[in-house]
Amino acid sequence: MRFRALVPLLACTVCFAGPPRSAQDILTAARNALGLKRGAVHALTIAASSDRGSQSSDVAMTLEMPDKYLRETRAVSFGGLSDPNSRTPAPGSFFVPPTTVQCVDGDDIWSGVRVAPGGDEPQKPAPLDDSRKRNLSFQFSRYLLVFLLDTRPDFPVDFEYLGQTPSPTGMADVVEGKGPEEFLVRLFFDTKTHRPLMLAYTSPSGLVQLWLDKYREDGGFLLPHRLTTMVNGDTTEVFNVKKVKINPPVPEEKFKAF
């Protein structure tokens, strides 16, 4: 798929075609197309690679309903750092870089750095201000929509159908979601396949578009295996899903601060 910035879309510029449809009609058609039934998936683990320009990372993501989210990110390419005091490994040396951890466990929202056994002392999870807690909570809700077209019971989102707009694949149905604390996203669905094409929202950096493609079946469901993030039209991350587990057992302590 050839991605492109659709900046006017968050400015309510959509073209209606035919009689208005309800948001629930669009979401139901999308869930049916992906084989998703609400409540069928209570846990999802994802192993992926994240490429942000010259830096590459391994990512492990855990989503567990109703209110748990964990993202663990470990850099595997440092983009050619040359600072002799940096932790970039010298040729032939062995170094396991630390893992950045972000977690939502109900009302307990935290982040920290975990190191490999034998390395430095782990950095205790830092207290997060309200803004960072809000951003991490929003991130959780966006990934639930991207992968499961679902929402959290403690974070209800109301959906409204806005109409249709041109997209790289033809036409797209546009659904807007509004939630607590000024949470706002727009979801774009291919009118032929009903699959989600893109999720858009605004951030302090500008318009963010999360494009979804390379759908493949996992555990009886179709899930996107490539997520491309664009900010103001420039690609900032390519997230490639390598492995997915549906409803695996997830230890409770996985979400506890170390």
N, C-alpha and C positions, 0 to 999 in steps of 0.2 A: 504494500500500500504506500502511496506517495502522500506524505503528511503535508499539511499546510496550515498556516495560522488562520483561524476564523475569528478574528478580533471582534467584529461587530456582534457576534452571537451573545456576548455577555452584556451588550447594550440593548437587548430586547429586540434586535432586528431579525425577525424570522418571517418567512412567508407562509401563510396558511393555504393549504390545499384541501378543498372539500370541507365537509362538516367537521367541527372540532371533535376530537376523541378524548377519552378520559386518560389521565396518567396511569391509572390502574390497568386499563386495557393494554397500554404500551408495555408496562412492566410485566404483566402476565404473559403476553406474547413473547417477550424476551426470555423469561424464565422457562417457558415451554420449549423455546428454540434451543436453549442450553441444557435442557433436561433437569433444571433445578426446581425442586419443590421446597417451599419455605418450611424450615424445621428439619429437613432431611440431612443437612450438614451441620453438625454441632462443633466440629473442630476441623481445622485445615492447617497443614504445615507445608511450607514451600522452601525449597532450596533453589537459589538463583545466583546469577552474577549481575553486578551493577557496574556499568562503564560510565564514568563521568570525565570525558576528555582523556587526560593522561593518567587518571587514577582508576584502577579496577578493584573491585571488592567482591568477596563472597558474602552472600546474605542468607540468613535463615530467618524465616518469618513464621510466626504461629498466631493463628486467629482461633479463638475459642469462645463460643457463645455461652452466656450472653454478654460478657463484659471484659474479656481478657485479650490482650494483644501484646506481642513481643516481637521486636526486630533486633537481630544481632548482626552487626556488620564488621567484617574483618578485611582490612586492606591487603591486597596481594600484589599490587603494583603501585609504586610511590611516585611515578612520573619523573624519574631521573633526578631525585634529590641528591645533592652533592655535599651537603653540610656534614663535615666529619663528626659533628656532635649529634647528628640525627640517629634514629634507630634504623635507618635503611641498611639492610645487610650488605656486607662486603662480598665480593665474588667468592664462592666456595664456603661461606659461613652459613650457620644455621640459626635462624631467628624466626620465631613465631610472633607476629605482630599482635598487639592487643585487640580486643573486640569491644566495640561500642555497643551498648545495650540500651534500648528504649522500651519502656513497658507501661501498659495500662492494665491495672488490675482493679476493676471497679473504681473506687474513689482514690486508690493509691496509684499515683502517676509519678514515674521516676526515670532517671537515666543514669548511666555510670559506665565505667570502663573495666572490663575483665581481662586479666592477663593469663598467659599460659603457665602451667605449673613450673615452679623454679624461677619464674621471672620476677619482676618488681611486685611490690605489694599492690593489691588491687585498689583502685580509687573508689572510695565509698560513694554510693549514689549521691549526687549533688542535689540539694534542695532546688526545686524548680519554681520559678515565679508563676503567677497566674497565666501570663501570656504563653509561656512555654508549655504549661499543662494543657492549655486550650489548644495549642497547635498540635500537640501529640494526640489529644483526644480527637481532633478533626482528622488527623492522618488515619487513625484507626477506622473512623466511620467511612472515609473515602475508600479504603481498601476493602471494607465489607461490601460496599456497593460494586466495586470493580470486579471482585472475584465471586461474590455470592448474590448480588442484587438484593441485599438484605440490610436491615438496620438493627440497632441495639435497642432493647426495651427501655434502657435508661437514657436514651438519646433519640427520641422520636423525630422522624423527618416527614414533613408533609410534602406531597408531590403534586405538581400542576403541569398539565400538558400545554405547551406553548405553540405547537404547530410544526411545520416542516421547513427545512432549509437545505440548500445544496451541500453535498459532501463529496469527498474524493471518490466514493463508490456510487454516487448517484444522488439520492435524496436521503435525508435523515429526519426521524421524528425527534423532537426536542422536549425533554421533560426537566422541569426545575424542581430541586429539592431544597427545602428550608427547614432548619433545625434550631436548637437552642444556641444562644450566644452568637447570633448572627451567622450561623453556619449556612452556606449557600453554595450549591453546585448545580451544574447543568449536565445532563446526560444525553448523549446523541446515539440513536439506534438506527441501524440500516433498515430502510423500509421494506427491503426484499427478504433479508435473512432474519431480521429482528435482533441481530446480535448487537451488543453495545460496541460503538465505534470509539467513543471518546468521552472523558469526563473533564469538565472545565470548571475552574474557580479562579478567584483573584487572591493574590498574596501581596505583601509589601513590595515584592519585586515586580509585580505586574500580573498580566494574564498568564495563567498556567493551564496547559492542555496536556492531558494524559491520554495518549492514543493507545488503543488496544487492538492487537492483531495476533496472527499465528495461533488461532484457536485449535486446540487438540483435546481429545477425550482423555479424561482421568477419572477412574472410578465410576464411569457411567455419565459423567458430566462434561460438557464442553467448557474449557477455561482458556483465557488468553495466556499465551506463553511469551509474548513480548509486550512490554509496556514502555512507550517512548514518551518522555516528558519534554515538553517545550515551554519555555518562558519567553513571552513576547516574540514568539516565532523562531527562537533559537533552541536547538536541542541541548538539553543539559544532562540527561541521563537516559541510558538504554538498559532496561531491566529484563534479562532473559531468564525465564523459568526453566530450571533443569529437572526438578523432581517435585512431585506433589503427592501428599498422602491425605486421604479423605477419612475423617473420623478416627484418627489414631489416638491411643491413650496418651494423655498429656499430664505428667506429674504436677501436682499443685505447687510444689516448691520451685518449679521452673519460673514462676512469675514473682518469686520473692527476691527482694534485694539481697545481694551477697555481702 
